[in-house]
C-alpha cells in the first residue's frame, strides 16, 4: 500500500506545480502580435450575428485588427476605456476594451471618428468584444 501512496503524492505534486504555472502564465502581448485577421466592424459583427459558431471557430482567442467608426466611449472609475464601434445595429456593436496600461483616455476618442484597433477577440455576448486593445490608427 505504501508504494501506491508515493505515486499518489507525486501525481498531486505534479498537478499542483502545473496549476501554479498556468495561473502565472503571462498574457499574450497584443501590441507586439501580428493580427491574424484585418476586418471592418460591420463585417465582424455580421459574421458573429449570422453564424456565431463559425465566427467563434475563426476569430475566438485570435488577434484581430478592426476598423470602424466610434459610436460611444466609456471610461470606468478605474480609468479603463471601452470604445464601441458602430456596426449598423442600433443596439449592439464591437466593444474594444483598451489595455489597462494604455495612455488613451475617453477624451482621445470622439463619436463619428474612424479608428483602427488591434485586440484579442473573446467572442460575442450581445456585443462582439475585443480585449487588451491597442490603437493602430
C-alpha positions in Angstrom: 0.0 0.0 0.0 2.9 2.4 0.8 4.4 2.3 -2.8 1.0 3.4 -4.2 0.8 6.2 -1.7 4.1 7.5 -3.1 2.7 7.7 -6.6 -0.4 9.4 -5.5 1.6 12.2 -3.7 3.8 12.5 -6.7 0.8 12.9 -9.0 -0.7 15.5 -6.8 2.6 17.5 -6.6 2.9 17.5 -10.4 -0.7 18.7 -10.8 -0.2 21.5 -8.2 3.0 22.7 -9.9 1.3 22.6 -13.3 -1.7 24.6 -11.9 0.7 27.2 -10.4 2.4 27.5 -13.8 -0.9 28.0 -15.6 -2.1 30.6 -13.1 1.1 32.7 -13.5 1.4 32.3 -17.3 1.9 35.7 -18.9 -0.8 37.2 -21.1 -0.3 37.4 -24.8 1.2 40.7 -25.8 -1.3 42.1 -28.3 0.7 45.2 -29.1 3.6 43.1 -30.4 1.4 40.4 -32.0 0.7 40.4 -35.7 -3.1 40.4 -36.4 -4.4 37.2 -37.9 -7.4 39.0 -39.5 -8.0 42.5 -40.8 -11.7 43.3 -40.9 -14.1 46.2 -40.6 -16.5 46.4 -37.6 -19.7 45.8 -39.6 -18.3 42.6 -41.2 -17.0 41.2 -37.9 -20.4 41.8 -36.2 -22.3 40.3 -39.2 -20.1 37.2 -39.0 -21.0 36.6 -35.4 -24.6 37.6 -35.8 -25.3 35.2 -38.7 -23.0 32.3 -37.9 -21.8 32.6 -34.3 -20.3 29.1 -34.2 -18.3 29.6 -37.4 -17.2 33.0 -36.2 -16.1 31.6 -32.9 -14.0 28.9 -34.6 -12.4 31.6 -36.8 -11.9 34.6 -34.5 -12.0 33.4 -30.9 -8.8 33.9 -29.0 -7.1 35.4 -32.1 -5.6 38.9 -32.5 -7.8 40.9 -34.9 -7.3 44.3 -36.4 -10.7 46.0 -36.7 -11.6 49.4 -38.3 -14.8 51.2 -37.6 -16.5 54.4 -36.6 -16.7 55.3 -32.9 -20.2 55.2 -31.6 -19.6 55.5 -27.9 -16.7 55.8 -25.4 -17.0 54.9 -21.7 -14.3 55.3 -19.0 -14.9 53.5 -15.7 -13.9 54.6 -12.2 -10.5 52.8 -12.6 -9.7 54.7 -15.8 -10.2 51.8 -18.1 -11.6 52.9 -21.5 -14.0 50.9 -23.7 -14.7 52.2 -27.2 -17.8 50.9 -29.0 -17.6 50.8 -32.8 -20.7 51.2 -34.9 -21.9 48.1 -36.8 -25.1 49.4 -38.3 -27.1 47.7 -35.5 -28.8 50.2 -33.2 -28.3 48.1 -30.1 -25.0 46.2 -30.4 -21.5 46.9 -31.7 -17.9 45.9 -31.4 -16.5 46.8 -27.9 -12.8 47.4 -27.8 -11.5 47.3 -24.2 -8.2 49.2 -24.2 -5.2 47.7 -22.3 -5.1 48.9 -18.7 -1.6 50.2 -19.3 -2.8 52.3 -22.3 -2.3 56.0 -22.2 -5.5 56.7 -24.1 -8.4 58.4 -22.3 -12.0 58.9 -23.1 -11.3 62.4 -24.4 -9.0 60.9 -27.1 -12.0 59.4 -29.0 -15.0 61.3 -30.5 -18.2 59.8 -31.8 -18.1 59.6 -35.6 -14.3 59.3 -35.7 -12.8 56.4 -37.7 -10.3 54.3 -35.7 -8.4 51.1 -36.0 -7.8 48.8 -33.0 -5.9 45.5 -32.6 -7.2 43.2 -29.9 -7.9 39.7 -28.7 -11.4 38.5 -29.6 -13.3 37.0 -26.8 -16.5 36.3 -28.8 -20.0 37.6 -28.7 -22.1 38.4 -25.6 -24.6 40.7 -27.2 -21.7 42.9 -28.4 -18.6 41.4 -30.0 -15.8 42.0 -27.5 -12.1 42.6 -28.1 -9.8 42.9 -25.0 -6.4 44.3 -24.4 -6.8 46.5 -27.4 -4.2 48.9 -28.7 -4.9 51.7 -31.1 -3.3 51.3 -34.5 -4.6 54.5 -36.1 
